[in-house]
Amino acid sequence: MAQAGGGKSKNSRTAITAQKFFCPCGGEVKMKELSQGGKRKLIAECLECKRIERRPTDFM
């Protein structure tokens, strides 16, 4: 089935940008992976103040 208007799917992404999160202290928030008891655990950590949260949006 041919697509009208460029041949791209309506759900295709043309540009993928990573969203950056910032802590109230001004530092950038990065995701880190820890291994505890054989399980992987993702945490969000501020690079400036070393604050740790479960999700990057918890810093707001």
BELCOR-V819713 format. One record per residue. N is the residue number from 1. RES is the residue in three letters. BURIAL is b if it has 16 or more other ideal C-beta (glycine too) atoms within 10 Angstrom, else e. D_LAST is the distance of its C-alpha to the last C-alpha in Angstrom with 2 decimals. Layout:
N:RES:BURIAL:D_LAST ; N:RES:BURIAL:D_LAST
This chain:
1:MET:e:45.35 ; 2:ALA:e:44.76 ; 3:GLN:e:41.62 ; 4:ALA:e:42.28 ; 5:GLY:e:40.49 ; 6:GLY:e:39.83 ; 7:GLY:e:40.16 ; 8:LYS:e:36.48 ; 9:SER:e:34.96 ; 10:LYS:e:32.69 ; 11:ASN:e:30.01 ; 12:SER:e:30.35 ; 13:ARG:e:27.57 ; 14:THR:e:28.86 ; 15:ALA:e:26.06 ; 16:ILE:e:23.40 ; 17:THR:e:20.37 ; 18:ALA:e:17.68 ; 19:GLN:e:14.11 ; 20:LYS:e:12.44 ; 21:PHE:b:8.88 ; 22:PHE:e:8.11 ; 23:CYS:b:6.91 ; 24:PRO:e:6.98 ; 25:CYS:e:10.58 ; 26:GLY:e:11.34 ; 27:GLY:b:12.21 ; 28:GLU:e:12.11 ; 29:VAL:b:10.96 ; 30:LYS:e:14.14 ; 31:MET:e:15.40 ; 32:LYS:e:18.31 ; 33:GLU:e:21.02 ; 34:LEU:e:22.70 ; 35:SER:e:26.01 ; 36:GLN:e:26.63 ; 37:GLY:e:29.99 ; 38:GLY:e:30.67 ; 39:LYS:e:27.45 ; 40:ARG:e:24.73 ; 41:LYS:e:21.18 ; 42:LEU:e:18.18 ; 43:ILE:e:15.27 ; 44:ALA:b:12.36 ; 45:GLU:b:12.95 ; 46:CYS:b:11.90 ; 47:LEU:e:15.22 ; 48:GLU:e:15.19 ; 49:CYS:e:14.38 ; 50:LYS:e:15.12 ; 51:ARG:b:12.32 ; 52:ILE:e:12.71 ; 53:GLU:b:10.78 ; 54:ARG:e:12.37 ; 55:ARG:e:10.28 ; 56:PRO:b:8.23 ; 57:THR:e:5.86 ; 58:ASP:e:5.52 ; 59:PHE:b:3.81 ; 60:MET:e:0.00
